[in-house]
């Protein structure tokens, strides 16, 4: 997963996304749009590797910066607002996709660069999503 920050911060990009959503709505095909994961202003991969090398516990909460993440929250909200205009678009919220801890079950950060899901993070996100009611709802819709 990537981030909606750049798209949502530029009216031209938002209009282009709206046009894309409009075009897909004409096909009647369902489209899943996912919220961006929590963003961090720290290179989590470097900090995480260092903690592994030094055999130290990794605590992602030390790097939580709500102010920095607010841009991502706003971007998710703008994209969701567009998505809700079209009945074929299903917007998946953060809570549907990512554990609130932003960590995998084996204490690995879901993002190493602070923006994109790592491979392990992507797998953990899929497993997390599969355990939710939203997954069952989306599965029924897509059948």
Secondary structure, 3 states (H helix, E strand, C coil): CCCCHHHHCCHHHHHHHHHHHHHHHHHCCCEEEECCCCCCCCCHHHHHHHHHHCCCCCCHHHHCCHHHHHHHHHHHHHHHHHHCCCCCEEEECHHHHCCCCCECCCCCECECCCCCECHHHHHHHHHHHHCCHHHHHHHHHHC
